[in-house]
Amino acid sequence: MNRPWFPGDPRSVGDDPDYRFTLANERTFLAWIRTALALAAGGLGAVTILNDFPGEEVLGIGLLTLSVLTAWTSYRRWALNERAMRLDEPLPPSRLPLLMAIGVALVALTAAVLFVVDVS
C-alpha cells in the first residue's frame, strides 16, 4: 500500500464510517495536537526562561523539533486511519507512540546531563 508522507483529505474515498469511529479518530488527533502544543510551549520556555542554564538552546530546539514531528505525524495518522475506516481496511500501524517515547526520553536525558554539568 502506498502511504504518502503527507496524505490528502481522506474523506474523498470510500463510504462514511460510523460517526463514532470518526469522532474517536478526531479526538485522538486532537490529543496529539495538544501534546505538540505542550512540547512547543516547553521548548519556547526553555529558550526564553532558562537564560543562565547551559544548553538551554539544545533543550528548547529538541522540544520544538519533537513538537513539529508530533503535529505532522498526528495528522498523517488521522488521515491514514480515516481512509482505512472508509475503505473497510485494517488500521495502519503507527510509529507515533515510539517516536514520542524516544523523543521524550532523549529530551529528559539531555536535561539531566545539562543539569549535572551545570551543578558541577
Secondary structure, DSSP 8 states (H G I E B T S, - for coil): ----SS---GGGSS----HHHHHHHHHHHHHHHHHHHHHHHHHHHHHHH-TTSTTHHHHHHHHHHHHHHHHHHHHHHHHHHHHHHHTT-------HHHHHHHHHHHHHHHHHHHHHHHH-
